[in-house]
Amino acid sequence: MSNIILFEDIFVVDQLDPSVKKFGKVTRIEARNQNAKCLCT
C-alpha cells in the first residue's frame, strides 16, 4: 500500500482551547498556515 499526501503545509498555532468548552484530556487548537489562506480549527 502506498502513502498518498493530500495536503502538506506549515501552520502557526494562534490559540489553545479557543472555545469556552474545556475537555479533560484534549487540547483544541486554532492555527493558520503561513500565507493565511487556510485556517485549521
N, C-alpha and C positions, 0 to 999 in steps of 0.2 A: 504494500500500500504506500503510495507516495503522499507527501505532505503538500498541501496547496495553501499558499498565503494569499488571503483575500484583501487584507488591509494591514499596512505597516506604517507607523509614524511615531514620533516622539511627542509626548504630552507633558504639560506643566500642570501640576496639581494646584488648583485655586483654593479649594476649601475641603476640609474634612467634616463629615456629617453636616451638610448644608441644610438639611431639613430639621424640623423641631423634633421629629421622632428619633428616639435612641434605641439601638439594638445592642444587646449584651455582648455578643461575640462578633459583631460585624461593624466595620467602619466603612461608611459610604463616602465616595469622593466625587468632586466635580473638577474636571480637568479640561483643558483646551490644547489643541495642537499648536505648533509653532507659528503657523501662518493664520491662526484664529478662524479657520473656516469649518472646523469640526469641534463640537462640544460633546464630551463624554460625561454622562451622569450615572 
